Amino acid sequence: MAENRNNNETPAEILNNARQSILNILENEFEDYIDFGDGTFAITHGSTQVMIIVRPFTEDEACVECLSNVVTGAQVNEELLKFLLRSNSEMHFGGFGLLFDDTITYSHSFSASCLEKGELQITVASIAAIADYYDDIIVQSAGGKRAIDLIEELEEK
């Protein structure tokens, strides 16, 4: 069994293989994806955007993280945090999180060795549907902006 090591010790070959596998799936299954060229991809769906990120994990494994920034700039208070935690308890996989700048996220990760077309499709579709559903609820109760609002603001500039 491989020894668990520092995150920076995942060989480049493992990371590159995971990135290429994701790229192959995206090319065949998703029309409008963005490839940032560094193992990070994005897919816009409804009012949200799902990021797919290949991250180092162990000396023989990479991690595939699917993440959506659900709402940015919401008034984060005890009521909202309880809502998010209670919502997490109802989810089949993945969960809400809070970034350092109080951006509300929803994410799910899996090992790159488990990467299959169906796994990625279901994960992206689930993250997108959950973020797309909850972003309106959160904005209505706590303010802030959905991913699509921020994208549209950038496009106007």
C-alpha positions as CSV (number, residue, x, y, z in Angstrom):
1,M,0.0,0.0,0.0
2,A,1.3,3.4,-0.9
3,E,2.3,5.7,1.9
4,N,0.2,8.8,2.2
5,R,2.4,11.9,1.6
6,N,2.3,15.6,1.2
7,N,-0.2,16.9,-1.4
8,N,2.6,18.2,-3.6
9,E,4.0,14.8,-4.2
10,T,1.5,13.5,-6.7
11,P,3.5,12.7,-9.8
12,A,2.8,14.9,-12.8
13,E,1.9,11.9,-14.9
14,I,-1.0,11.0,-12.7
15,L,-2.2,14.6,-12.7
16,N,-1.8,14.9,-16.5
17,N,-3.6,11.6,-17.1
18,A,-6.6,12.8,-14.9
19,R,-6.7,16.1,-16.8
20,Q,-6.6,14.4,-20.2
21,S,-9.4,12.0,-19.1
22,I,-11.6,14.9,-18.0
23,L,-10.8,16.8,-21.2
24,N,-11.8,13.7,-23.3
25,I,-15.1,13.4,-21.4
26,L,-15.8,17.2,-21.7
27,E,-15.1,17.2,-25.5
28,N,-17.6,14.4,-26.0
29,E,-20.3,15.2,-23.5
30,F,-20.4,18.9,-22.9
31,E,-20.6,21.5,-25.7
32,D,-19.5,24.7,-24.0
33,Y,-16.8,24.0,-21.5
34,I,-13.9,26.2,-20.7
35,D,-10.4,24.8,-20.4
36,F,-8.1,27.0,-18.4
37,G,-5.1,24.9,-19.4
38,D,-4.0,24.1,-15.8
39,G,-6.2,21.2,-14.9
40,T,-9.2,23.5,-14.3
41,F,-12.3,23.4,-16.4
42,A,-15.7,25.2,-16.2
43,I,-19.2,24.5,-17.4
44,T,-22.0,27.0,-17.2
45,H,-25.4,25.6,-16.5
46,G,-28.5,27.7,-15.7
47,S,-27.5,30.4,-13.2
48,T,-24.4,28.6,-12.0
49,Q,-21.0,27.6,-13.2
50,V,-19.3,24.3,-12.2
51,M,-15.6,24.2,-11.9
52,I,-13.8,20.9,-12.3
53,I,-10.3,21.0,-10.7
54,V,-7.7,18.2,-10.7
55,R,-5.7,18.4,-7.4
56,P,-2.7,16.5,-6.0
57,F,-3.7,14.1,-3.3
58,T,-1.2,11.3,-2.6
59,E,1.9,9.8,-4.3
60,D,-0.4,7.5,-6.4
61,E,-3.7,9.4,-6.5
62,A,-5.1,12.7,-7.7
63,C,-8.4,14.2,-6.6
64,V,-11.1,15.6,-8.9
65,E,-13.1,18.4,-7.3
66,C,-16.4,19.7,-8.8
67,L,-17.3,23.0,-7.2
68,S,-19.8,25.7,-7.8
69,N,-19.7,29.2,-6.2
70,V,-23.4,29.4,-5.3
71,V,-23.7,32.9,-3.9
72,T,-21.1,35.7,-3.4
73,G,-21.8,38.6,-1.1
74,A,-24.7,37.2,1.0
75,Q,-25.2,38.3,4.6
76,V,-23.7,35.3,6.4
77,N,-25.4,35.0,9.7
78,E,-26.4,32.3,12.1
79,E,-29.8,31.7,10.4
80,L,-28.1,31.2,7.0
81,L,-25.4,28.9,8.4
82,K,-28.0,26.7,10.1
83,F,-30.0,26.6,6.8
84,L,-26.8,25.4,4.9
85,L,-25.9,22.8,7.5
86,R,-29.4,21.4,7.6
87,S,-29.5,21.3,3.9
88,N,-26.2,19.4,3.9
89,S,-27.8,16.7,6.0
90,E,-30.4,16.1,3.2
91,M,-27.9,15.8,0.3
92,H,-26.9,12.5,-1.1
93,F,-23.3,13.6,-1.7
94,G,-21.4,16.8,-1.6
95,G,-22.1,19.7,0.6
96,F,-22.2,23.5,1.1
97,G,-19.1,25.3,2.2
98,L,-17.9,28.8,3.0
99,L,-14.8,30.4,1.5
100,F,-12.6,32.9,3.2
101,D,-14.5,35.8,1.6
102,D,-17.9,34.3,2.6
103,T,-18.7,33.0,-0.8
104,I,-21.1,30.0,-0.4
105,T,-20.0,27.0,-2.4
106,Y,-21.3,23.5,-3.1
107,S,-18.8,20.8,-3.9
108,H,-18.1,17.1,-4.3
109,S,-14.8,15.4,-4.8
110,F,-13.8,11.9,-5.8
111,S,-10.5,10.1,-6.6
112,A,-9.2,10.4,-10.2
113,S,-8.8,6.6,-10.4
114,C,-12.7,6.4,-10.1
115,L,-13.1,8.8,-13.0
116,E,-15.6,7.6,-15.6
117,K,-17.8,9.4,-18.0
118,G,-20.9,8.6,-15.9
119,E,-19.3,9.7,-12.6
120,L,-18.3,13.1,-14.0
121,Q,-21.6,13.6,-15.8
122,I,-23.7,12.8,-12.7
123,T,-21.5,14.9,-10.5
124,V,-21.5,18.0,-12.7
125,A,-25.3,17.7,-13.3
126,S,-25.9,17.3,-9.6
127,I,-23.7,20.2,-8.5
128,A,-25.3,22.4,-11.2
129,A,-28.8,21.5,-10.3
130,I,-28.3,22.0,-6.5
131,A,-26.4,25.3,-7.0
132,D,-29.0,26.5,-9.5
133,Y,-31.9,25.7,-7.1
134,Y,-30.3,27.0,-3.9
135,D,-28.8,30.2,-5.3
136,D,-32.2,31.8,-5.7
137,I,-33.3,30.7,-2.2
138,I,-30.1,32.1,-0.6
139,V,-30.2,35.4,-2.6
140,Q,-33.9,35.9,-1.6
141,S,-33.2,35.4,2.1
142,A,-29.6,36.7,2.5
143,G,-28.8,38.8,-0.5
144,G,-25.7,38.5,-2.7
145,K,-25.2,37.5,-6.3
146,R,-25.4,34.2,-8.2
147,A,-22.6,33.0,-10.4
148,I,-24.5,34.1,-13.6
149,D,-24.9,37.6,-12.1
150,L,-21.2,38.0,-11.7
151,I,-20.5,36.5,-15.2
152,E,-22.9,39.0,-16.7
153,E,-21.3,41.9,-14.9
154,L,-17.9,40.9,-16.2
155,E,-19.2,40.6,-19.8
156,E,-20.7,44.1,-19.6
157,K,-17.3,45.6,-18.7
